[in-house]
Amino acid sequence: MKAGDICYFIENGHRIKQAIITGIQGDLVTLKYDCHKGIRLRQSRLYNSEKEARDSVIPAVPKRGANPYMYLH
């Protein structure tokens, strides 16, 4: 990867965002996404394609059906 390349990263564990690499310093990469937003991530958190990013997303665990305030007396 180099400056100007398009890459993908996972936001909040489930959303896949497209970004443009603006700079690289060591293992950290500065990205620009969603018009004027920016973030700095490690290279290990970047993906070359959207499919790679989608395959690495961990599916959410279904929530417990029981109400924690429902006690059996």
Rosetta blueprint (number, residue, H / E / L):
1 M L
2 K L
3 A L
4 G L
5 D L
6 I E
7 C E
8 Y E
9 F E
10 I E
11 E E
12 N L
13 G L
14 H L
15 R E
16 I E
17 K E
18 Q E
19 A E
20 I E
21 I E
22 T E
23 G E
24 I E
25 Q E
26 G L
27 D L
28 L E
29 V E
30 T E
31 L E
32 K E
33 Y E
34 D L
35 C L
36 H L
37 K E
38 G E
39 I E
40 R E
41 L E
42 R E
43 Q H
44 S H
45 R H
46 L E
47 Y E
48 N L
49 S L
50 E H
51 K H
52 E H
53 A H
54 R H
55 D H
56 S H
57 V L
58 I L
59 P L
60 A L
61 V L
62 P L
63 K L
64 R L
65 G L
66 A L
67 N L
68 P L
69 Y L
70 M L
71 Y L
72 L L
73 H L
